[in-house]
Amino acid sequence: MLNHIHKKRFLFMSAMIFILSMTLLGCSESSESVGESASKSESSNLITFAWPRDIGEMNPHLYNPNQLFAQSMVYEPLVSYQEDGELKPHLAENWDISEDGKEYVFHLRQDVTFTDDTSFNAEIVKKNFDAILTNVDLHSWLGFISKIAQTEVIDEYTFKLTLTEPYYPTIQELAVVRPVRFLGEAGFPEDGDTSKGVVKPVGTGPWILEEYKVDEYAVFTRNDSYWGELSSVEKIKVKVIPDAETRVLAFEKGDLDLIYGEGVISLDSFNQLQSTGIYGTSISEPVATRQLVMNTNKEQLSDDRVRQALHYGFNKEAMVEGVTSGLEEAADYILPTNYPYTSDLDATTVSYNVEKAKHLLDEAGWKVPEGKNVREKDGKPLEIELMYNSAESIQKTMAETLQSEWAGLGVKLNIVGVELTTQVERFKANEFDMNFFSNYGAPYDPHTFVNIVATEGFGFSEAISAYSNKEELLNQIAAVTQTTEENERQQLYTEILGSLQEQGAIVPISYIKKIAIYQENVYNFTFPANRDEYSVIGISIEE
């Protein structure tokens, strides 16, 4: 069972991920310029793209209003998250983990400097960790943070992290964009407390923030002293354009080279631009699964036959194709299979079958009375409410589609649009019948997803309350992050994710993807494996 700290951590993370993170975070509270102004004559080797929000103060240890993509350009991690969940050395060349899973010794790269030419070494790594640990409650949503017992400098380029208990996702969590990336000495305030702000954004990354005008633009220049691969692009200009349609118009005028991200423009706009044949387009691999969560605490949804009937009773492929214009794809599993420990998921996939859905409802005792359209049992109608984010057009249209399809089964679905904050609050308070949700993506999952499932007061623990093996599931989830044996860990994940899906409280709907559309002179665009990062390494632009 998860203890109070676990619960606090994941409740905090749920609100943060829903409201603060992913791609649309924050707005700047600062009007200061950073660094010297760029030349009036912009470089011809320049990539310009738009973002809905100001980049923020560029504090690597804080959240709103700092933007994830910008933080990832300037600050770097010890470990890098790559395709198929592979964790590769970054600022750490390699690391050793003790047999008991509590001690991590990192051997740091010796050819790295910050952009002010000061050295990256174990002392500055410790200083960054200690600044984070000064505000441990702020960062305890990240699992390993609250388990850190000690930080040590072994020698100039060797750093040791000691945990209070084994926690295998430590290496994976070190790949996240924040808060565990590294600020140079010159960026720290006098008292070392970065929660109050930073002096300037000094990182080791491939980009330097050169010019910044609050709520208007930011210009990043290539760090020519960077230890890793250099981009062929010399400058990146980020224009702050809050309105999606205005972003499209700016792109069509040629003022933008690139539009990139999740939800940055409407699907209709993306498809219209793509259909012209003028522009280059890319669609990412799945970054998350759009899910439908059913609350088994509710009488109508407590029987797994009803939940399975609802899954069989709508044409998922047709709905996803129609609503997303083919951008997303129907999901077979509750997590994408390109995460660690998810490639061997073992769960029965469900195909559209109206007759089977009706048979299951009949079997569960929900019958259609003569002269009525809605099924009843013991005089109660089979009436369910589905909550969706009113600002999310995809959720709204999917809710309307489910309402129509399930009506044909004799199920009355009431759909209710609410604001995002209300959706989160009601989900956590167990005040829902059904709700849309999407998991957090790389590099957070699968461990973060299964942990929130087990966290009471979030929504999932209540949703699976009718599962016959709930206690066993909770014990497996508590064990999986502590196991030090790889095969055992894989087996636990296979059983946990399979069981969660088989019993029908979490229905996979579609795989969410990122989009990119770019001018015809932009080449070699690729999506980073980390959902929160931004990279133009490899991209090129020609006149």
C-alpha positions as CSV (number, residue, x, y, z in Angstrom):
1,M,0.0,0.0,0.0
2,L,1.2,3.5,-0.7
3,N,1.9,5.6,2.3
4,H,0.9,9.2,3.0
5,I,3.9,10.6,1.2
6,H,3.1,8.5,-1.9
7,K,-0.4,9.8,-1.9
8,K,0.7,13.4,-1.5
9,R,3.2,13.1,-4.3
10,F,0.9,11.7,-6.9
11,L,-2.0,14.0,-6.0
12,F,0.4,16.9,-6.5
13,M,1.6,15.4,-9.8
14,S,-1.9,14.9,-11.1
15,A,-2.8,18.5,-10.7
16,M,0.6,19.6,-12.1
17,I,0.4,17.4,-15.1
18,F,-3.2,18.3,-15.9
19,I,-2.8,22.0,-15.3
20,L,0.9,22.9,-15.4
21,S,2.6,20.5,-17.7
22,M,2.8,19.0,-21.1
23,T,2.9,21.7,-23.8
24,L,0.8,24.7,-22.7
25,L,2.3,25.9,-19.4
26,G,2.5,29.3,-17.8
27,C,2.9,32.9,-18.6
28,S,5.8,35.2,-17.7
29,E,5.8,37.4,-14.7
30,S,9.1,39.1,-15.6
31,S,9.7,41.9,-18.1
32,E,13.5,41.7,-17.9
33,S,15.6,41.2,-21.0
34,V,18.2,38.4,-20.8
35,G,21.7,38.9,-22.3
36,E,22.7,41.1,-25.1
37,S,20.3,42.0,-27.9
38,A,20.6,40.0,-31.1
39,S,21.7,41.8,-34.2
40,K,19.0,43.7,-36.1
41,S,19.8,41.7,-39.2
42,E,18.6,38.1,-38.4
43,S,20.7,35.2,-39.5
44,S,19.6,33.5,-42.7
45,N,20.2,30.2,-40.8
46,L,17.3,30.8,-38.4
47,I,14.3,28.6,-37.5
48,T,11.2,30.5,-36.3
49,F,8.3,28.9,-34.6
50,A,5.4,30.0,-32.4
51,W,4.4,29.0,-28.9
52,P,1.1,29.9,-27.0
53,R,2.9,31.2,-23.9
54,D,5.9,33.2,-22.8
55,I,8.9,31.1,-21.9
56,G,9.0,32.3,-18.3
57,E,12.1,33.0,-16.3
58,M,14.0,29.9,-17.4
59,N,14.4,28.4,-13.9
60,P,15.4,24.8,-14.2
61,H,14.1,23.9,-10.8
62,L,10.6,25.4,-11.0
63,Y,7.4,24.9,-12.9
64,N,4.8,27.5,-14.0
65,P,5.5,29.9,-15.7
66,N,8.6,28.2,-17.1
67,Q,8.0,26.3,-20.4
68,L,9.3,22.8,-20.7
69,F,10.5,23.1,-24.2
70,A,12.7,26.1,-23.4
71,Q,14.1,24.6,-20.3
72,S,15.1,21.5,-22.3
73,M,17.0,23.6,-24.8
74,V,19.2,25.3,-22.1
75,Y,19.5,22.7,-19.3
76,E,20.6,19.1,-19.4
77,P,20.0,15.9,-17.4
78,L,22.4,13.2,-16.2
79,V,20.5,10.7,-18.2
80,S,18.7,10.9,-21.6
81,Y,15.4,9.2,-22.4
82,Q,15.5,7.8,-26.0
83,E,13.4,5.8,-28.4
84,D,11.6,2.7,-27.0
85,G,12.4,3.9,-23.5
86,E,16.1,3.4,-23.7
87,L,18.0,5.3,-21.0
88,K,21.4,6.6,-22.2
89,P,24.3,8.5,-20.6
90,H,24.2,12.2,-21.0
91,L,26.0,14.5,-18.5
92,A,26.8,11.2,-16.7
93,E,29.0,8.9,-18.8
94,N,27.8,5.9,-16.8
95,W,26.6,4.9,-13.4
96,D,26.7,2.1,-10.9
97,I,23.8,0.9,-8.8
98,S,24.3,-1.1,-5.6
99,E,22.8,-4.5,-5.2
100,D,20.3,-3.3,-2.7
101,G,19.1,-0.6,-5.2
102,K,19.8,2.3,-2.7
103,E,23.1,3.7,-3.9
104,Y,23.7,5.4,-7.3
105,V,27.2,6.5,-8.3
106,F,27.4,8.7,-11.3
107,H,30.6,9.2,-13.3
108,L,30.3,12.6,-14.9
109,R,31.6,13.7,-18.3
110,Q,34.8,15.7,-18.0
111,D,34.5,17.7,-21.2
112,V,31.4,19.8,-20.3
113,T,31.3,23.5,-19.4
114,F,28.5,25.8,-18.7
115,T,27.9,28.6,-21.2
116,D,29.9,31.0,-19.1
117,D,32.9,28.6,-19.4
118,T,32.8,27.3,-15.8
119,S,33.2,23.6,-15.3
120,F,30.5,21.1,-14.9
121,N,31.5,18.8,-12.0
122,A,30.3,16.9,-9.0
123,E,30.3,20.0,-6.8
124,I,27.8,21.8,-9.0
125,V,25.7,18.6,-9.3
126,K,25.5,18.4,-5.6
127,K,24.6,22.2,-5.3
128,N,21.7,21.7,-7.7
129,F,20.4,18.6,-5.9
130,D,20.7,20.4,-2.5
131,A,18.8,23.4,-3.9
132,I,16.0,21.0,-4.9
133,L,16.0,19.2,-1.6
134,T,15.7,22.5,0.3
135,N,12.2,22.5,-1.2
136,V,11.5,18.8,-1.1
137,D,7.7,19.2,-0.7
138,L,7.6,21.2,-3.9
139,H,9.2,18.5,-5.8
140,S,8.1,15.3,-4.0
141,W,5.7,14.5,-6.9
142,L,8.8,13.0,-8.5
143,G,9.1,9.7,-6.8
144,F,12.8,9.5,-6.0
145,I,13.1,13.0,-4.6
146,S,11.5,12.2,-1.2
147,K,13.6,9.1,-1.0
148,I,17.0,10.8,-1.1
149,A,18.9,10.3,2.1
150,Q,22.3,11.8,1.1
151,T,24.1,13.5,-1.8
152,E,27.9,13.2,-1.9
153,V,30.9,14.4,-3.9
154,I,33.2,11.4,-4.2
155,D,35.8,13.3,-6.3
156,E,35.8,16.0,-9.0
157,Y,33.7,14.0,-11.5
158,T,32.0,11.4,-9.3
159,F,28.7,12.0,-7.6
160,K,26.8,9.7,-5.3
161,L,23.1,9.6,-4.5
162,T,21.8,7.5,-1.6
163,L,18.2,6.6,-1.2
164,T,16.2,5.5,1.9
165,E,14.8,2.5,0.0
166,P,15.2,0.9,-3.4
167,Y,13.3,2.7,-6.2
168,Y,14.1,1.5,-9.7
169,P,12.6,4.5,-11.6
170,T,15.3,6.7,-10.2
171,I,17.3,6.6,-13.5
172,Q,14.2,7.2,-15.6
173,E,13.1,10.1,-13.5
174,L,16.5,11.7,-13.8
175,A,15.6,12.2,-17.5
176,V,12.6,14.5,-16.9
177,V,12.9,18.1,-17.9
178,R,12.4,19.5,-14.4
179,P,13.4,19.9,-11.7
180,V,16.6,17.8,-11.9
181,R,18.6,19.6,-14.5
182,F,21.7,21.7,-13.9
183,L,22.2,25.4,-13.3
184,G,25.7,27.0,-13.4
185,E,27.1,28.7,-10.4
186,A,26.5,32.2,-11.8
187,G,22.8,31.4,-12.0
188,F,22.3,30.8,-8.3
189,P,21.0,33.6,-6.0
190,E,23.3,34.4,-3.0
191,D,21.5,32.2,-0.6
192,G,21.4,29.3,-3.1
193,D,17.6,29.0,-2.9
194,T,16.4,28.7,-6.5
195,S,12.8,28.5,-5.5
196,K,13.0,32.3,-5.2
197,G,14.3,32.7,-8.7
198,V,17.6,32.5,-10.6
199,V,20.1,35.2,-11.5
200,K,20.4,34.2,-15.2
201,P,19.8,31.0,-17.2
202,V,23.3,29.4,-17.3
203,G,23.2,25.8,-18.6
204,T,25.3,23.3,-20.4
205,G,22.8,22.7,-23.2
206,P,23.0,23.3,-27.0
207,W,21.2,26.6,-26.8
208,I,21.8,30.0,-25.1
209,L,19.0,32.4,-24.4
210,E,20.3,35.5,-26.2
211,E,17.3,37.9,-26.4
212,Y,14.0,37.9,-24.6
213,K,11.0,40.3,-24.7
214,V,8.3,39.2,-22.4
215,D,5.1,38.0,-24.1
216,E,6.5,38.7,-27.5
217,Y,9.5,36.5,-28.4
218,A,12.7,34.8,-27.3
219,V,15.8,34.2,-29.4
220,F,18.1,31.3,-28.7
221,T,21.6,31.1,-30.3
222,R,23.6,27.9,-30.8
223,N,26.1,27.1,-28.1
224,D,29.2,26.6,-30.3
225,S,31.1,25.4,-27.2
226,Y,28.6,22.6,-26.7
227,W,30.2,19.2,-25.8
228,G,27.7,17.2,-27.9
229,E,26.4,17.3,-31.5
230,L,25.9,20.9,-32.8
231,S,22.8,21.8,-34.8
232,S,23.3,23.2,-38.3
233,V,20.8,25.9,-37.3
234,E,22.4,28.9,-35.7
235,K,19.4,30.6,-34.2
236,I,15.9,29.7,-33.0
237,K,13.3,32.5,-32.6
238,V,10.2,31.7,-30.6
239,K,7.2,34.0,-31.2
240,V,4.5,34.2,-28.6
241,I,1.2,33.8,-30.4
242,P,-1.6,32.7,-28.0
243,D,-4.3,32.2,-30.7
244,A,-4.2,29.0,-32.7
245,E,-5.7,30.5,-35.9
246,T,-3.3,33.4,-35.7
247,R,-0.5,30.9,-35.7
248,V,-1.8,29.3,-38.8
249,L,-2.1,32.6,-40.6
250,A,1.5,33.5,-39.6
251,F,2.7,30.2,-40.9
252,E,0.9,30.6,-44.2
253,K,2.4,34.1,-44.6
254,G,5.8,32.6,-44.1
255,D,6.5,34.3,-40.8
256,L,6.9,30.9,-39.2
257,D,9.1,28.0,-40.4
258,L,7.6,25.4,-38.1
259,I,4.5,24.6,-36.0
260,Y,5.1,21.8,-33.5
261,G,3.5,20.2,-30.5
262,E,0.2,18.9,-29.1
263,G,-3.0,21.0,-29.7
264,V,-1.0,23.9,-31.1
265,I,-3.4,24.2,-34.0
266,S,-6.8,22.5,-34.7
267,L,-6.9,19.2,-36.5
268,D,-8.9,20.8,-39.3
269,S,-6.1,23.4,-39.8
270,F,-3.4,20.7,-39.8
271,N,-5.3,18.7,-42.4
272,Q,-6.0,21.7,-44.5
273,L,-2.3,22.7,-44.5
274,Q,-1.2,19.2,-45.2
275,S,-3.7,18.8,-48.1
276,T,-2.1,21.7,-50.0
277,G,1.0,19.6,-50.7
278,I,3.1,22.7,-50.2
279,Y,4.4,21.9,-46.7
280,G,6.3,19.2,-45.0
281,T,4.4,17.3,-42.2
282,S,5.3,14.8,-39.5
283,I,3.2,12.9,-37.0
284,S,4.9,11.3,-34.0
285,E,4.7,7.9,-32.5
286,P,2.1,7.6,-29.7
287,V,3.0,9.8,-26.8
288,A,0.0,8.9,-24.6
289,T,-3.3,7.0,-24.6
290,R,-6.6,8.7,-24.4
291,Q,-8.7,6.7,-21.9
292,L,-12.2,6.4,-20.7
293,V,-12.3,5.7,-16.9
294,M,-15.4,4.1,-15.5
295,N,-16.2,4.4,-11.8
296,T,-17.0,1.0,-10.5
297,N,-18.3,2.5,-7.2
298,K,-21.4,3.5,-9.2
299,E,-24.0,0.7,-9.2
300,Q,-24.6,0.8,-12.9
301,L,-20.9,0.3,-13.6
302,S,-20.0,-2.2,-10.8
303,D,-20.6,-5.2,-13.0
304,D,-17.8,-6.0,-15.4
305,R,-20.3,-7.3,-17.9
306,V,-21.7,-3.8,-18.2
307,R,-18.3,-2.3,-18.6
308,Q,-17.3,-4.8,-21.2
309,A,-20.6,-4.3,-23.1
310,L,-20.0,-0.5,-23.3
311,H,-16.5,-1.3,-24.7
312,Y,-18.0,-3.6,-27.3
313,G,-20.8,-1.3,-28.0
314,F,-19.1,1.5,-29.9
315,N,-17.1,1.6,-33.1
316,K,-13.8,2.8,-31.8
317,E,-11.9,2.7,-35.1
318,A,-14.6,4.7,-36.9
319,M,-15.0,7.2,-34.0
320,V,-11.2,7.9,-33.7
321,E,-10.8,8.2,-37.5
322,G,-13.8,10.5,-37.8
323,V,-13.1,12.7,-34.8
324,T,-9.3,13.1,-35.3
325,S,-9.4,12.9,-39.1
326,G,-6.9,10.0,-38.9
327,L,-4.4,11.9,-36.8
328,E,-4.8,9.6,-33.9
329,E,-5.3,5.8,-34.1
330,A,-7.6,3.5,-32.2
331,A,-5.8,2.2,-29.1
332,D,-5.8,-1.5,-28.2
333,Y,-4.0,-1.0,-24.9
334,I,-4.3,1.4,-21.9
335,L,-0.6,2.5,-22.4
336,P,1.3,2.8,-25.7
337,T,3.6,-0.2,-26.3
338,N,6.7,2.0,-27.0
339,Y,7.3,2.6,-23.2
340,P,9.5,0.5,-21.0
341,Y,7.9,-2.8,-19.9
342,T,4.8,-2.3,-22.2
343,S,5.9,-4.0,-25.4
344,D,4.6,-7.4,-24.1
345,L,1.3,-6.3,-22.8
346,D,-1.1,-9.3,-22.5
347,A,-4.7,-8.1,-22.6
348,T,-7.7,-9.1,-24.7
349,T,-8.4,-6.5,-27.3
350,V,-12.0,-5.6,-28.0
351,S,-13.6,-5.3,-31.4
352,Y,-16.9,-3.6,-32.2
353,N,-19.8,-6.1,-31.6
354,V,-23.2,-4.7,-30.9
355,E,-24.9,-8.1,-30.5
356,K,-22.3,-9.2,-28.0
357,A,-22.8,-5.9,-26.1
358,K,-26.5,-6.4,-25.9
359,H,-26.1,-10.0,-24.8
360,L,-23.8,-9.0,-22.0
361,L,-26.2,-6.3,-20.8
362,D,-29.1,-8.8,-20.9
363,E,-26.9,-11.3,-18.9
364,A,-26.2,-8.6,-16.3
365,G,-29.9,-8.2,-15.8
366,W,-30.3,-4.9,-17.6
367,K,-33.4,-5.4,-19.9
368,V,-35.3,-3.1,-22.2
369,P,-38.9,-2.8,-20.8
370,E,-41.7,-3.0,-23.4
371,G,-42.4,0.4,-24.8
372,K,-39.2,2.0,-23.5
373,N,-35.8,2.7,-25.0
374,V,-33.7,2.7,-21.9
375,R,-32.7,-0.6,-20.1
376,E,-33.8,-1.1,-16.5
377,K,-32.9,-3.3,-13.6
378,D,-34.9,-3.4,-10.4
379,G,-36.8,-0.4,-11.6
380,K,-33.7,1.7,-12.1
381,P,-32.7,3.0,-15.6
382,L,-29.2,2.3,-17.0
383,E,-28.3,6.0,-17.0
384,I,-24.7,7.2,-16.8
385,E,-22.9,10.6,-16.8
386,L,-19.8,11.2,-18.8
387,M,-17.7,14.2,-17.8
388,Y,-15.5,15.9,-20.4
389,N,-13.3,19.0,-20.6
390,S,-15.4,21.7,-22.3
391,A,-12.4,23.3,-23.9
392,E,-11.3,20.0,-25.6
393,S,-13.2,19.6,-28.9
394,I,-12.0,16.0,-29.3
395,Q,-13.4,15.0,-25.9
396,K,-16.7,16.7,-26.6
397,T,-17.1,15.1,-30.0
398,M,-16.2,11.7,-28.7
399,A,-18.7,12.1,-25.9
400,E,-21.4,12.9,-28.4
401,T,-20.5,9.9,-30.5
402,L,-20.6,7.6,-27.4
403,Q,-24.0,9.1,-26.4
404,S,-25.4,8.2,-29.8
405,E,-23.9,4.7,-30.1
406,W,-24.8,3.6,-26.6
407,A,-28.4,4.8,-27.1
408,G,-28.7,2.0,-29.6
409,L,-27.8,-0.4,-26.8
410,G,-30.5,1.0,-24.5
411,V,-28.0,3.0,-22.4
412,K,-28.8,6.6,-21.6
413,L,-25.5,8.6,-21.5
414,N,-25.7,12.2,-20.2
415,I,-22.7,14.2,-21.2
416,V,-21.5,17.2,-19.1
417,G,-18.8,19.6,-20.2
418,V,-16.8,21.2,-17.4
419,E,-13.7,23.3,-17.0
420,L,-10.4,21.5,-16.7
421,T,-9.9,22.4,-13.0
422,T,-13.4,21.1,-12.3
423,Q,-12.7,17.9,-14.2
424,V,-9.6,17.3,-12.1
425,E,-11.3,18.1,-8.8
426,R,-14.3,15.9,-9.5
427,F,-12.1,13.0,-10.6
428,K,-10.0,13.2,-7.5
429,A,-13.2,13.6,-5.3
430,N,-14.8,10.4,-6.8
431,E,-17.6,12.6,-8.1
432,F,-18.0,11.0,-11.5
433,D,-19.5,8.1,-13.4
434,M,-17.1,8.3,-16.4
435,N,-14.3,10.6,-17.2
436,F,-11.7,11.1,-20.0
437,F,-8.1,10.9,-19.0
438,S,-4.7,10.5,-20.7
439,N,-1.5,9.2,-19.1
440,Y,1.6,11.3,-18.7
441,G,3.8,9.9,-21.3
442,A,7.6,9.5,-21.6
443,P,9.7,9.6,-19.4
444,Y,7.1,9.3,-16.6
445,D,5.3,6.1,-17.5
446,P,4.6,3.2,-16.9
447,H,5.6,3.6,-13.2
448,T,3.8,6.9,-12.7
449,F,0.6,5.6,-14.2
450,V,0.3,2.5,-12.1
451,N,1.2,4.5,-9.0
452,I,-1.7,7.0,-9.5
453,V,-4.0,4.0,-10.1
454,A,-3.2,2.9,-6.6
455,T,-3.4,6.4,-5.0
456,E,-6.6,6.9,-3.0
457,G,-8.3,10.2,-3.6
458,F,-7.2,10.5,-7.2
459,G,-10.0,8.8,-9.0
460,F,-8.5,5.5,-10.3
461,S,-8.4,3.7,-7.0
462,E,-12.1,4.4,-6.7
463,A,-12.7,3.4,-10.3
464,I,-11.3,-0.1,-9.7
465,S,-13.0,-0.5,-6.3
466,A,-15.1,-3.4,-7.7
467,Y,-12.2,-5.3,-9.1
468,S,-12.1,-8.8,-7.5
469,N,-8.3,-8.6,-7.2
470,K,-7.9,-5.0,-6.1
471,E,-5.8,-5.8,-3.0
472,E,-3.5,-8.0,-5.1
473,L,-3.2,-5.3,-7.6
474,L,-2.3,-2.7,-5.0
475,N,0.3,-5.0,-3.5
476,Q,1.8,-5.6,-7.0
477,I,2.0,-1.9,-7.7
478,A,3.7,-1.2,-4.3
479,A,6.2,-3.9,-5.1
480,V,7.0,-3.1,-8.7
481,T,9.0,0.1,-8.1
482,Q,11.1,-1.5,-5.4
483,T,12.1,-4.7,-7.2
484,T,15.8,-4.9,-8.2
485,E,15.2,-7.9,-10.5
486,E,14.5,-7.0,-14.1
487,N,12.5,-10.1,-15.1
488,E,10.4,-9.9,-12.0
489,R,9.6,-6.2,-12.7
490,Q,8.6,-7.1,-16.3
491,Q,6.3,-9.8,-15.0
492,L,4.7,-7.5,-12.5
493,Y,4.0,-4.8,-15.1
494,T,2.5,-7.4,-17.5
495,E,0.2,-8.6,-14.8
496,I,-0.8,-5.2,-13.5
497,L,-1.5,-3.6,-16.8
498,G,-3.3,-6.6,-18.2
499,S,-5.5,-7.0,-15.2
500,L,-6.4,-3.3,-15.1
501,Q,-7.5,-3.5,-18.7
502,E,-9.3,-6.9,-18.7
503,Q,-11.7,-5.8,-16.0
504,G,-12.9,-2.9,-18.0
505,A,-12.7,0.2,-15.8
506,I,-10.1,1.7,-18.0
507,V,-11.0,1.7,-21.7
508,P,-8.3,2.6,-24.2
509,I,-9.7,5.0,-26.8
510,S,-6.9,6.4,-29.0
511,Y,-3.2,7.0,-29.1
512,I,-2.4,10.7,-28.8
513,K,0.3,12.0,-31.2
514,K,2.2,15.2,-31.8
515,I,2.2,17.0,-35.1
516,A,4.7,19.2,-36.9
517,I,4.2,21.2,-40.1
518,Y,7.0,23.1,-41.7
519,Q,7.9,25.1,-44.7
520,E,9.3,23.3,-47.8
521,N,12.9,24.5,-47.1
522,V,13.0,22.8,-43.7
523,Y,14.5,19.3,-43.7
524,N,15.1,16.4,-41.3
525,F,12.6,17.2,-38.6
526,T,12.4,14.5,-35.9
527,F,10.4,14.2,-32.7
528,P,12.3,13.7,-29.4
529,A,11.4,10.5,-27.4
530,N,10.8,12.6,-24.3
531,R,7.4,14.1,-24.5
532,D,8.4,17.4,-22.9
533,E,11.6,18.1,-24.8
534,Y,12.3,20.1,-27.9
535,S,15.2,19.5,-30.2
536,V,16.3,20.7,-33.6
537,I,19.5,18.6,-33.7
538,G,19.6,17.2,-37.3
539,I,17.1,19.7,-38.7
540,S,18.3,22.0,-41.4
541,I,16.9,25.0,-43.4
542,E,17.8,26.0,-46.9
543,E,17.2,29.3,-48.7
